[in-house]
Amino acid sequence: MESSSQRCIVCGQERSAGIAIWDQFICQPCEQEMVKTDVSDEKYPFFIHQMRQIWLRKNA
């Protein structure tokens, strides 16, 4: 959990609670929604795309 406000790579909102993966931040509401999302859900490809941004930024 982070104590300072950071921009979520999924929703783009400034939040203080969430997780950091490498240098990228995912807010707690997005993290919880991703965990509950089934692979057949419409939002699943969106979450995959956003998570790929972590990998792309790390290798840039």
Secondary structure as UniProt FT lines:
FT   STRAND          6..8
FT   TURN            9..11
FT   STRAND          14..15
FT   STRAND          18..21
FT   TURN            22..23
FT   STRAND          24..27
FT   HELIX           28..36
FT   TURN            39..40
FT   TURN            42..43
FT   HELIX           44..58
//
